[in-house]
Amino acid sequence: MPRHSGEYTRSLVFCLGSILLWVVFAYAIYRLLLACLDARESAGSRRATIVVTSALIVGLSAVVLCVLPDWVHGRPLVSEQFWSVGRIESYAYFFAAFLSALYPAYFAVRARYFAYADARASAAIGETDS
């Protein structure tokens, strides 16, 4: 249990930020996979989606990996000691959040393409029946 109101606020921000980080990662990976796989969109639209989504993932990753370790432990944002236990814990947290966001994105894309393939198969069967 946090002893000070500052610790409570920091814990609450960290918890809500973790949930938001996971949702953003899952959605960004989903959009990135769709942009790479969906041939129904124009090449320019796909390229723009890939660039914007990749920039979002890289920027968010940089913020989490550079700011989070020092902020969580209440140190200045530019600390002299680069490798510390807090930084290693934050890196492990980041990669766990990123990897756990891969599965929902993959299954969402897979479900979308199964529905698309089923609709195309139904349309093809309907064309041959008539």
C-alpha positions as CSV (number, residue, x, y, z in Angstrom):
1,M,0.0,0.0,0.0
2,P,1.5,3.4,-1.0
3,R,2.4,5.5,2.0
4,H,2.2,9.0,0.4
5,S,-0.3,10.5,-1.9
6,G,2.4,11.0,-4.5
7,E,3.1,7.2,-4.5
8,Y,-0.6,6.5,-4.9
9,T,-0.9,8.9,-7.8
10,R,2.2,7.5,-9.4
11,S,0.8,3.9,-9.0
12,L,-2.5,4.9,-10.5
13,V,-0.9,6.6,-13.5
14,F,1.4,3.6,-14.0
15,C,-1.6,1.2,-13.9
16,L,-3.8,3.2,-16.3
17,G,-0.8,3.9,-18.5
18,S,0.0,0.2,-18.7
19,I,-3.5,-0.6,-19.9
20,L,-3.4,2.3,-22.4
21,L,0.0,1.2,-23.6
22,W,-1.2,-2.4,-24.2
23,V,-4.3,-1.2,-26.1
24,V,-2.3,1.2,-28.3
25,F,0.3,-1.5,-29.0
26,A,-2.4,-4.1,-29.9
27,Y,-4.3,-1.6,-32.2
28,A,-1.1,-0.3,-33.8
29,I,0.1,-3.9,-34.6
30,Y,-3.4,-4.8,-35.9
31,R,-3.3,-1.7,-38.3
32,L,0.2,-2.5,-39.3
33,L,-0.7,-6.2,-40.2
34,L,-3.8,-5.0,-42.1
35,A,-1.7,-2.5,-44.1
36,C,0.8,-5.2,-45.0
37,L,-1.7,-7.8,-45.9
38,D,-4.8,-6.0,-47.3
39,A,-4.5,-5.7,-51.1
40,R,-7.9,-4.0,-51.3
41,E,-6.4,-0.7,-50.2
42,S,-4.4,1.5,-52.5
43,A,-0.6,1.4,-52.3
44,G,-0.4,5.0,-51.2
45,S,-2.9,4.4,-48.4
46,R,-1.1,1.2,-47.3
47,R,2.3,3.0,-47.3
48,A,0.9,5.9,-45.3
49,T,-0.6,3.6,-42.7
50,I,2.7,1.6,-42.4
51,V,4.7,4.8,-42.0
52,V,2.4,6.4,-39.4
53,T,1.9,3.2,-37.4
54,S,5.6,2.4,-37.4
55,A,6.4,5.9,-36.2
56,L,3.8,5.6,-33.5
57,I,5.2,2.3,-32.3
58,V,8.8,3.5,-32.4
59,G,8.0,6.8,-30.7
60,L,6.0,5.2,-28.0
61,S,8.7,2.6,-27.5
62,A,11.3,5.3,-27.1
63,V,9.3,7.2,-24.6
64,V,8.6,4.1,-22.5
65,L,12.2,2.9,-22.7
66,C,13.8,6.2,-22.0
67,V,11.4,8.1,-19.6
68,L,9.7,5.3,-17.7
69,P,12.7,3.8,-15.9
70,D,13.7,7.1,-14.3
71,W,10.1,8.4,-13.7
72,V,9.0,5.3,-11.9
73,H,11.9,5.5,-9.4
74,G,11.6,9.3,-9.0
75,R,15.0,10.1,-10.5
76,P,15.8,12.9,-12.9
77,L,14.9,12.0,-16.5
78,V,18.6,12.1,-17.5
79,S,20.5,10.0,-15.0
80,E,24.2,9.4,-15.0
81,Q,23.8,5.6,-14.4
82,F,22.3,4.1,-17.6
83,W,22.0,0.4,-16.5
84,S,20.2,0.0,-13.3
85,V,17.8,-2.5,-11.9
86,G,14.9,-0.1,-12.5
87,R,15.9,0.2,-16.2
88,I,16.2,-3.5,-16.7
89,E,12.7,-4.0,-15.0
90,S,11.2,-1.4,-17.3
91,Y,12.7,-3.0,-20.4
92,A,11.3,-6.4,-19.3
93,Y,7.9,-4.7,-18.7
94,F,8.0,-3.1,-22.1
95,F,8.8,-6.2,-24.0
96,A,6.2,-8.2,-22.1
97,A,3.6,-5.6,-23.0
98,F,4.7,-5.5,-26.7
99,L,4.8,-9.3,-27.0
100,S,1.4,-9.8,-25.3
101,A,-0.1,-7.3,-27.8
102,L,1.0,-9.4,-30.7
103,Y,-1.6,-12.2,-30.1
104,P,-4.8,-10.2,-30.0
105,A,-3.7,-8.3,-33.1
106,Y,-2.9,-11.5,-35.0
107,F,-6.2,-13.1,-34.0
108,A,-8.2,-10.0,-35.0
109,V,-6.5,-10.0,-38.4
110,R,-7.0,-13.7,-38.8
111,A,-10.7,-13.5,-37.9
112,R,-11.1,-10.6,-40.4
113,Y,-9.5,-12.6,-43.2
114,F,-11.5,-15.7,-42.5
115,A,-14.7,-13.7,-42.7
116,Y,-13.4,-12.2,-46.0
117,A,-12.4,-15.6,-47.4
118,D,-15.8,-17.1,-46.3
119,A,-17.7,-14.2,-48.1
120,R,-15.6,-14.7,-51.3
121,A,-16.2,-18.5,-51.1
122,S,-19.9,-18.0,-50.7
123,A,-20.0,-15.6,-53.6
124,A,-18.1,-18.0,-55.8
125,I,-20.5,-20.9,-54.8
126,G,-23.5,-18.6,-55.5
127,E,-22.1,-17.8,-59.0
128,T,-21.6,-21.4,-59.9
129,D,-25.1,-22.4,-58.7
130,S,-27.0,-20.0,-60.9
